[in-house]
């Protein structure tokens, strides 16, 4: 197994009346499937958007294939073998969650 991506000391300020994301460290390796349990949907959405390059953190570092990346994009992550299935994981409506994950992992989507 080799490292696909890494988040180090990632922080993101929150909207009014929400707690921020502070000092998150995540590392993902090839062949690994990760799931995250967080306090609430607000934090889950923020973390998910940061991890797919849709939301830039206020501080911290993002690495893809062990090289620092300032502005990661989902297409760059996908080229490295990282795929994200959100909490509404119906890429293909006729497939269940597990079948959607297998489809993404096999390169069909």
C-alpha positions in Angstrom: 0.0 0.0 0.0 1.1 3.5 -0.7 -0.2 6.9 0.5 -2.8 8.5 -1.8 -3.5 11.8 0.1 -2.9 13.4 3.4 -4.4 16.4 5.3 -2.2 17.9 8.0 -3.4 20.3 10.6 -6.4 21.4 8.6 -8.6 24.1 10.1 -11.7 25.9 8.7 -13.6 28.7 10.3 -17.2 28.1 10.7 -20.3 30.1 9.9 -22.1 31.9 12.7 -23.2 29.6 15.6 -21.2 26.7 14.4 -18.0 25.2 15.8 -15.0 25.3 13.5 -13.0 22.4 12.2 -9.7 22.5 14.0 -6.4 20.5 13.5 -7.7 17.7 11.4 -5.2 15.1 10.3 -6.2 12.4 7.8 -4.1 10.0 5.7 -5.4 7.6 3.1 -3.6 4.6 1.5 -4.3 2.7 -1.7 -6.8 -0.1 -1.2 -8.3 1.6 1.9 -11.9 2.7 2.2 -12.6 5.4 4.8 -15.7 6.5 6.6 -16.1 9.4 9.0 -18.3 10.0 12.0 -18.6 13.6 12.9 -20.6 15.7 15.3 -23.3 16.8 12.8 -24.1 17.2 9.1 -22.6 20.7 9.0 -19.1 19.3 10.0 -19.5 16.3 7.7 -20.3 18.5 4.8 -17.3 20.8 5.5 -14.9 17.9 5.9 -16.2 16.2 2.7 -15.9 19.4 0.7 -12.3 20.0 1.9 -11.4 16.4 1.1 -12.6 16.6 -2.5 -11.1 20.0 -3.2 -14.4 21.9 -3.3 -13.6 24.0 -0.1 -10.2 25.3 0.7 -9.2 25.2 4.4 -8.1 28.3 6.2 -4.8 26.6 7.2 -3.1 23.3 7.0 -1.5 21.3 4.2 -3.0 18.9 1.6 -0.7 16.3 -0.1 -1.5 14.1 -3.1 1.0 11.3 -3.7 3.2 12.8 -1.0 3.6 16.2 -2.8 2.1 19.4 -1.3 -0.9 20.8 -3.2 -2.2 24.3 -2.6 -5.5 24.0 -4.5 -6.5 20.3 -4.9 -9.2 19.5 -7.4 -11.5 16.4 -7.5 -10.1 15.5 -11.0 -6.5 15.6 -9.6 -7.6 13.4 -6.7 -9.3 11.0 -9.1 -6.2 10.7 -11.2 -4.4 9.6 -8.0 -7.0 6.9 -7.3 -9.1 8.8 -4.7 -12.8 8.7 -5.0 -15.5 10.3 -2.8 -19.0 9.0 -2.3 -21.0 11.5 -0.2 -23.9 11.0 2.1 -26.2 10.9 -0.9 -24.2 8.1 -2.6 -26.5 7.5 -5.6 -24.2 8.1 -8.6 -26.3 5.5 -10.4 -29.8 5.5 -9.0 -30.3 1.8 -9.8 -27.4 0.7 -7.6 -27.2 0.5 -3.9 -24.4 2.2 -1.9 -21.9 -0.7 -2.1 -22.5 -1.1 -5.8 -21.9 2.6 -6.3 -18.6 2.4 -4.5 -17.5 -0.6 -6.6 -18.5 1.2 -9.7 -16.4 4.2 -8.8 -13.5 2.1 -7.7 -13.5 0.2 -11.0 -13.5 3.4 -13.0 -17.0 3.2 -14.5 -17.8 6.7 -13.1 
